[in-house]
Amino acid sequence: MPSYYGLYVAMWVGLPALILFALWTGLEGIVVNNMVRASLPASITSLSAQEINLIMVDIHNLAYGNITSRVPEPALTAAADYYNHLRGIGNGALAVVMLALACAGLFFAKGRIHPKLRARNQVEQVVNVILILCSLVAILTTVGIVLSLLFEAIRFFTKVPPAEFLLGLHWSPQTAIRADQVASDGAFGAVPLFTGTLLIAAIAMAVAVPLGLMSAIYMSEYAPSKVRGTVKPILEILAGIPTVVYGFFAALTMAPFVRDVGQSLGFGVSSESALAAGVVMGIMIIPFVSSLSDDIINAVPQSLRDGSYGLGATKSETIRNVVLPAALPGIVGAVLLAVSRAIGETMIVVMAAGLAANLTGNPLDAVSTVTVQIATLLVGDQEFDSAKTLSAFGLGLVLFTVTLTLNIIALRVVRKYREKYD
């Protein structure tokens, strides 16, 4: 098969050069920075490691033409020029060596081309190795995320007892930045955050599940093929809208609407409310429920419908008593995946529900969620080792555990109760 001989040659031409490029990309910064640091005068190299790191940042900013934190000194300007000089030499040498490797690979592979060469076997072995490496990268990335989250969460729980964090009723993570600064020791009871997260997620699912499921039933059972081909893509456009746009809609349209309607009915409604954020979040999640449910309902065999019609059932009775029970495990899995999406949403809550961590079940009050607090805690001038900053990792661990549990439950439900048809 001539195509495999071509792939064999392309493999020897491209892979060595790509491997060299990847290695140099990872090592260039370390090599060049060490050479630039070694060229600095003794007055700079005698400073502490943190001060030298700040100076290196200024050198990088000078080299790239960015704003520096100090007036450039002659030594820093010379170091920036030397940095650019080294990078230019490195890039030029990299291009030459990559070209040489590609030419060497071309001549080597061309010399081995022969009718008895099992090119397909060798090409497929290389492809198999690449696929294994991609899988390992994905797995190791997941493991790295979990371990980094776990280690920082353990550091937080050495400062704050887990019982106080999981059962405390007051959330105020403000702590003193300096020893001479007057501030509270902070309160890290996360129950108000869990309550706000569940409240907004419940409102969102109360909007998304009925609308999404009903639209899926209409598209799969009632709509003509032309209507379905038009309505489903339009509905799925909602999934492609950025969440910050939903946040603008919630803050500028939905929140004032909820407030005005509530006040006209005599209710006290906050300018930022869980109801406004939950409704908009539910609109955002509708495509997840409708699209997955539509595919699941369409997977139910037509023979079940025909058997129901043969017994005298109407279309609505067939959908209610035959189609939906057969598709129920998949629909439950879709709903649980949508719940995970709702729990992890941030921008809509920030812009429409506020930052106040209130322990309330009233959807007309302002609340905060776990994701909002994580985003808030990791910005600002608080030192990284403080309980305030580390509490974000404790919240992240809880959020990760909850979403992982929901995903596992969804998979177990689908696998255990799904129907297998011939």
PyMOL commands that set and color helices and strands:
alter all, ss='L'
color gray80, all
select helices_A, chain A and resi 2-39+42-45+49-64+74-112+119-159+162-167+191-222+225-240+243-264+274-298+302-310+315-343+347-352+370-377+387-417
alter helices_A, ss='H'
color red, helices_A
select strands_A, chain A and resi 171-172+187-188
alter strands_A, ss='S'
color yellow, strands_A
deselect
rebuild
show_as cartoon
